[in-house]
Amino acid sequence: MREYKSELMDSASSSDSPPRPAARANPARGNFGRAVRRLLPALILAAALLFLFRTASTVGWKPLGERIAAARPEFLILSALAIVSRYALWGKRWQLLMLPIAKVSWWQAQKALMASVFFNTIIPAARPFGGLVRAGYLSRSIGCEAGPIYGTAFLDQTGYGVVSVLLGALSLPVALWPGRGWSRSPLLVLVFPVVLVGSLLLVWLNRDAIGRWMRRRMPAAAEGFEGALEAGSVILSRPRSWAVMLAGGAMVWGGAVLGLFLASHAVGAGLGMAGAAAAWSLGSMVGVASGTPGGAGTTESAALVPLLAMGVPADQALAAILLARLLEYLFDLVAGGLCALARPRPPV
């Protein structure tokens, strides 16, 4: 009876009290936040392009062009093969990770991967959504739901990010401080992995809240997020998947480093593997964070910094980076564009 009376009193009090006005969002604050998010990538890109322009002007545009044009063809071909092999290994790695979820051929996985690479190269800030493009492309071609496929793509991207950041963090101190031991390197070695692992842990601990938010704001992405968690738990329960992620990620990362290493020898720079690893790793991380299409401008300028710090002549360092990036852009646009234009055919 007391509970019933308390309910009546609560309802009466709630009915007598005037309704509270709904909290209104501050439009000025929202507009300011959107303006900052749009302006910041533009400022980063402008600073990166200015740095590249000043470096190239100091070197001289004509000598720089002549050095690139006179690249040794044997190293040029090997660099291109390293870049192509990197993507082929990436497609195979993703195919192997998908085995517990869906059995697809290497070519099916490769076409979906290259289609996403093409859109990442031409659309600003598209890299976080590359997994959605992969999942949509592949799910249509094999006739299954996109959620679990996106889960494998999300896990593939995350696993590769962890491996590349770890290897990059190890390569930077090795390249920049040769012969000085590891006295200065622990900070560089630990900061990137700790930040990345901490971010992933926060996502996992708040997965329910993130799922609810995505269901309200982005229903299609929410399906992919939930599928990522389900597929991830299945895939990570297999010890073989860990080996595929670690070894495959290291080989994909090594293919990119080898491409820059060979491009440097093509233009006479002759970088060591540690220097090429440091330049590519830093350039790749900054390029992804900047959100420019394919990391254009920001990747090249960031990759140039460790090489100049190592004492590599500016003309040789810039020529090596531009040549390696040119080969990568050509493959991404041509091979990726052909895969993106080819409409996936569902199974009969």
N, C-alpha and C positions, 0 to 999 in steps of 0.2 A: 504493500500500500504506500509506504514512504517513497519508494522508487517511482511509483505511478504519479504521486503528488509532485515530486520534484520534476518529473518530466513535464507535467502541466504548467508548473511555475516557470520552467525554462522556456517552454513554448510561448507562454503569455508574455514573458519579459522580452523575448526575441521579437514577438509580433508588435509589442508596444513601442519598442525602440525604433527610431527612424533608420532607414537603410543607410549604411555608410557609402559614401561615393567611392567608386573603384579607383584604385591608384593608377594614375596616368604616367605613362613613360615620358621621360623628358626628350622631346624630339631633337632639341639642340645637341644634347649629349650624344644621341645616336648618330646624328649627321656628322658630328665632329669625329667620332670613332671611325665611321666609314671613310671620311676624308683622309684620316691618318693612314688607314689600311691601304688606301689607294695611292697615297702620295709617297709612302715610305719605300715601296719597291721601285718607284720611279727615281727617287733620290739615290738609292743604292746603285741602280743601273747607270745613272748619270755619273756618279763618282767612279764607277768601274770603267766606263768608257773614256772618261777624262784621263784616268791613269794609263790606260792602254794607248790613247792618242798621244799623250806626252812621251811615253816610252818609245813609241814608234817614231815620233818626230825627232827625238834625240838620236835614235839609231839612224834614221833616214829612210824614207819610204822606198826609194829606189833600191838601195842596197838590200833592204829587207825583202823586197819582191824578187830581186835577183837571186838571193840565197835560197828562197823557197822554190823558185823556178829551176834552180840547178840541183835540186834534191837528187840523191843517188837512187836510181830506179830499183835496185835490188832491195834496199832497205825500205823504200816506199811500198813495194809489193808486200814485203813481210809485215810491215805495219798494218796495211789494209787487211791482210789475212788474220792478224791477231785480233783486230776489231771484229771481223766477221765471226771468227771462232768464239769470241767472247759471247756474242748473242746466241750462237748455236748451243753453247754450254748452258746458257741461261734458260733457253727453252727446254733442254733436256732436264735440267734441275727441277724446273716447275712441273714437268711431266711426271717425274719420279715422286715428287711430293704429293701429286694428286692421286696416286695409285689407290689409297684407301677410300677415296671419295668417288673418283670416276676414272675409268681406263680410257685414255685417249692416246692417239699416236703422237710421235714427236712433231710431225709436221703440223698437226692441228694446234698443238700448244704453241709452236713457233709462230704460226700466222697470227694467232691472237696476241701474242707478246709483241710482235713487230707492229701490229695495228695500234696498240697502246703507245708504243715508242714514237710512232709518227705523230699522234695527237699531243703527246708530251712535248714534242719538239716545236710544234707550231702554235700551241695555245698557252698563254701565260698561266702560271700556277696550276697546271693540269696534272702534275706528277702525283699528288695525293689521290687523284681520281683515276689514275692509270689502271688500278686494279679493277675498278668498275667497268672500264672499257674492255679489258681482257675477259672478265667474267661474262659480260653481255655478248661479246663476239663468240666466245667458245660455247656458251650455253645454247646459242642459236644453232651453231653448227652441229652439236651432238644431241640436241633436243632434250635438255634437262633444265632444272631450275638454276637460276643464276646465283642464289645465296650461297650454297656450299662451294661453288666454283670460286666465288669472290673470297670465301674464307681461305682457300688455298693461295690465291693471289696475294691477299693481305699478309698471310704468313710468309710467303715468299719474299715480299717486299720488306717485311720487318726483319726476317732472318738475314737477308742480304745487307740491310742497313746496319745491323749489329756487327756483322763480320767486317764490313768495309770500314766502319768507324774504328773498331778495335785495331785492325791492321794499319789504318791510316794514322791512328794515334801512336802506334809503335814506330812507324816509319819516319814521322816528323823529327823526333829527337835524334834518331840514328843519322838522318841526313844533315841536320843543322848543326849538330855538335859531335862531329866525328872525333874519336880518340879521347873524349872527355868522360867516358864512362856513363853511368846512369844517374849522376848526382843531380842533374837539372831536369831529368825526364819524368819522374813520377807524377808531377802535376799534369803534364800533357797526356801521359798514358792513362791516368785515372779519370780525368774530368769528363771526357766524352762518354766513355762507357757508363760511368755512374749516372750522368744526366739522362742518357738514353734508357738505361734499365729502370731508373726511378720513374721516368715518364710512363713506360710500359706498365710498371707496377701500379701507378695511379689509375691508369685506364682499366686495369683488371679489377682493382678494388672498387671502382665506381662504375662497373659495367652495367649494372641495373639502371642507375640514373642516366647514364649516357644512352642506353637503349630507349628509355622513356622519352628523353629529349629528342632523339633522332626520329622516333615514331611520330612525334608531334610536328617536327619541322621538315624532316626528309624521310617520308615513308619508304621510298625505294632504297635509300642508303641504310635504313634501319634493318631491312631484311638482310642486306649484305653483312651488316655488323653482327647480327645474331648468327647468321650462317658462318661468319668467320670464327666466332667463339666455338660453335659446335664442331666445325671442321678442324679447328686448331686442336681441340682436345683429342679428337680421333687420331690426327696425324702425329701429334707429339707423344702419344702413347706408344708409338713404335720406335725402338732404338735406331732403326735404319733411317728414319726421317731426320734425326739429329745429325747423323753422318752426312746425309745428302745436303742438309742446310749448311753445315760447317765447311765440308770439303768443297761442295759445289760453289758456295759463296766465295771461298778463297780463290778458286780457279777463275770465276767470273771477274773478281777484282784484279787478279793477276793478269788477265787478258787485256784489261784497259791499261794497266801500268806498262805491260809489254808493248802495247801500241805506241805509247808516248816514248818509251825507251828507244824503239826502233826508228821512230820519226826523228828523234834527236840525232841519231847517227846518220840519218839521211841528209840532214842539213849541216853536219859537221859539229854539232854541239857535244856529242858523245857523253850523255848523261849516264851515271851509274843507276842501277836498279833502285837504290835507296832514294836518290834524288828524284827519279821519275815517280816513285811511289809517293813521296811527300808532295810533289807538285800536283799530281792527279788527285790525291785524296783531299787535300785542302781545297782545290778548285771544285771538286765534285760536291763537297759538303756546303760550300758557300753558294754554288749554283743552285742546289736544291732549296736552300733556305731563302734565296732571293726571289724565287717564283717567276723569273723571266723564262720565256719559251726555250726549253732545252738548256737552261742555264746560260744562255748567250750573253756574252760580255762579262758577267760576274765570274763565271768559271775560269775564263782565260786570265782575267786580272788577278784572281786569287792564286791560280797556279803559278803565276809569274813571281809572286812574292818570295816563296822559299828558294827558288832558283837564284834570284838576285842576291838573297841573303847568303847563299852558298858560294857566291863569287863567280857564277856563270855569266859570261858576257851577255849584255842585254839583247844584242842582235841574235845571238845563237839561241838563247832561251825563248825569246818571242817567236822566232821562226819555228822552233820545234813544237811549241804549244799550238800555234796557228795551224801548222800542217796536220798535226794529230787531230785537232778539232775539225778541220776541214774534211778529213777522211771520214770521221764519225758522222758529221752532219750529212754528207753525201749518202752514206749507207742508211742512216735513219730516214731520210726523206725519200730516197728511191725505193729501197726494199720495204720500208714501213708504209710508204704511200701506196705501193702496189697491193700490199696485204689489206690496207684499209679500204681500198676501192673494190676489192674482190668481196662481194657479199657472201657471207657464210650460208651454205646450203644445209637446211635441216635434213636429217636422215630420212629416207623413204620408209 
